[in-house]
């Protein structure tokens, strides 16, 4: 398997990913932030043809370049089926598999940060049929979990996020976590500057992920909510194809 993590500080603190099967030359891009041409160039240099472009959720802190990238390279643009987008996309639901050569990507529905959020469980079949790593977007990050009020009520989102955490805690300790953001992002509190971890480490040391009592979890998630991103509603609307965001 080939895998590349991109850590961004402009125009937003976020992480995006390019990974895939080098043997069959097929790849996937997740949560793109850079200009589409950047991912296309890197994929070509790695011998990968981009088959899927996935946004784990409809972002409210930056405008995704996912649709433009999918159009540039002729890939499918993927969102969860519940995303209320005003454009056609390749819809997925919980349990769907995206086959990328010898790499399998299982879709896990993990709402809470937003109602349409998914996590991607990645398997390299040349090594094992077990999940190697999770692309968790803003569901589970390093040191905390994602805020819950950007696209729903804060308490409603927190209750959904607790159920998503319960599901992710079911993975073995060795499974790696590759999140969609790190320290400096407005989408979480007390995030680490590291942009990867494991289920086991977060289960033990992540204050939110470690909580197995739903009421205590919800209470924590409703405290100290970060400042809302500027123009969050407008940015989310653009990512849904409803309006064109204007410069601040």
Secondary structure, DSSP 8 states (H G I E B T S, - for coil): -EEEEEEE-SSSSEEEEEEEETTTTEEEEES--S-HHHHHHHHHHTT-EEEEEE-SS--SSS---HHHHHHHHT-EEEEETT---SS--EEE-TT-EEEETTEEEEEEE--SSSTT-EEEEEEETTT-SS--EEEEETTB-SSSB--S-SSS-HHHHHHHHHHHHHHHTTS-TT-EEEES--TT-TTSSS--S---EEHHHHHHH-TTTT---HHHHHHHHTSS-----TTHHHHHHHHTTS------
